[in-house]
Amino acid sequence: MPNVEMERLLNEIGQLIAESRAHARNDTLLHAEVAANFVAPSIFEDVGDHVQYRDADRRLTYALLDLWEVGESDKRWAEIEYVIRGSKFDAKFIYPEELDLDEDPLEHRGRVVERYFGKKLVSYPPPPAGAMEFKP
């Protein structure tokens, strides 16, 4: 039964990503960290000369958490790399023991994006009006 539910959720995730793509032909990567009551999704779309980042829709966040919860509690993954190329998708699960916990999460995410899209510039939207600026 979990495999049927997992397949359904993977298809749902693909549909939600496809709905938000700028162009149906663009390769798109969803990279997400998932844990109990925690989802940190990032979507990257190859738009030719650069990669465009965008936030995930709330429905996608819930679908990812549902997918994580379908797995056996002692074998749950920590990250997913979900790639859409054309009309096909590939999902890769990364387990906690495969991660370097000392690595900065943003550097890790950058390496994942580079693995799929090469050394293209990643374009991020400007922060929302009134957002606090971080100064190291």
C-alpha positions in Angstrom: 0.0 0.0 0.0 2.7 2.6 0.8 4.2 2.2 -2.7 0.8 3.0 -4.3 0.5 6.1 -2.1 4.1 7.1 -2.7 3.6 6.9 -6.5 0.4 9.0 -6.2 2.2 11.6 -4.1 5.2 11.7 -6.5 2.8 12.3 -9.4 1.0 15.0 -7.4 4.3 16.7 -6.7 5.2 16.6 -10.4 1.9 18.2 -11.3 2.3 21.0 -8.7 5.8 21.8 -10.0 4.6 21.7 -13.6 1.7 24.1 -12.9 4.2 26.7 -11.7 6.8 26.4 -14.5 7.3 29.4 -16.7 7.7 27.2 -19.8 6.7 23.5 -20.1 10.0 22.6 -21.8 12.2 24.0 -19.1 14.1 21.5 -16.9 13.1 22.0 -13.3 14.6 20.9 -10.0 12.8 20.6 -6.7 15.3 20.3 -3.9 13.8 19.8 -0.4 14.9 19.0 3.1 12.1 17.2 5.0 11.8 16.1 8.6 9.0 15.8 11.1 6.9 18.9 10.8 9.6 20.6 8.7 9.8 21.1 4.9 12.3 23.4 3.2 11.6 23.3 -0.5 13.4 25.2 -3.3 12.5 25.2 -6.9 15.0 25.9 -9.7 14.1 26.3 -13.3 16.6 26.3 -16.2 15.6 29.3 -18.3 18.5 29.2 -20.8 21.3 31.5 -19.8 20.6 31.2 -16.1 18.6 29.3 -13.5 15.6 31.0 -11.9 14.8 30.2 -8.2 11.3 30.4 -6.9 9.5 29.5 -3.7 7.3 26.5 -3.5 3.5 26.7 -3.2 2.0 25.6 0.1 0.3 22.6 -1.5 3.7 21.3 -2.6 5.0 21.7 1.0 2.1 19.5 2.3 2.5 17.0 -0.5 6.3 16.6 0.4 5.5 16.1 4.1 2.8 13.5 3.2 5.4 11.7 1.0 7.9 11.7 3.8 5.4 10.4 6.3 4.4 7.5 3.9 7.9 5.9 4.4 8.8 3.6 7.2 9.7 5.6 10.3 13.2 3.9 10.6 14.0 4.4 6.9 12.9 7.9 6.2 14.9 10.1 3.8 16.1 13.6 4.7 16.2 15.2 1.2 14.6 14.8 -2.1 15.9 15.9 -5.5 13.0 15.8 -7.9 13.8 16.7 -11.5 11.4 17.3 -14.4 12.9 17.1 -17.9 10.3 17.5 -20.6 7.3 15.3 -19.5 9.4 12.9 -17.4 10.5 13.1 -13.8 13.1 11.4 -11.7 13.1 11.5 -7.9 16.2 10.8 -5.8 15.9 10.3 -2.1 18.9 11.2 0.1 19.1 9.6 3.5 20.6 11.2 6.7 23.7 9.0 6.7 24.5 10.3 3.2 24.6 14.0 4.3 27.5 15.9 5.7 25.9 17.6 8.7 28.8 20.1 9.0 28.2 21.4 5.5 26.5 24.8 5.2 22.9 24.1 3.9 23.1 26.9 1.3 26.4 25.6 0.0 25.0 22.1 -0.2 21.9 23.3 -2.1 24.2 25.2 -4.5 26.2 22.0 -5.2 22.9 20.1 -5.9 21.8 22.8 -8.3 25.2 22.8 -10.1 25.0 19.1 -10.5 21.8 19.4 -12.5 22.3 22.7 -14.3 26.1 23.3 -14.4 27.7 26.5 -13.3 24.9 28.8 -14.4 24.1 31.9 -12.5 21.1 31.4 -10.1 18.7 34.3 -10.1 16.8 34.9 -6.9 13.8 37.3 -6.6 14.3 40.5 -4.6 13.3 40.2 -0.9 9.7 41.4 -0.1 9.2 45.0 0.9 9.9 45.5 4.6 12.0 42.4 4.9 14.8 42.7 7.4 18.3 42.8 5.9 20.9 40.4 7.3 24.3 42.0 7.8 27.2 39.7 9.0 
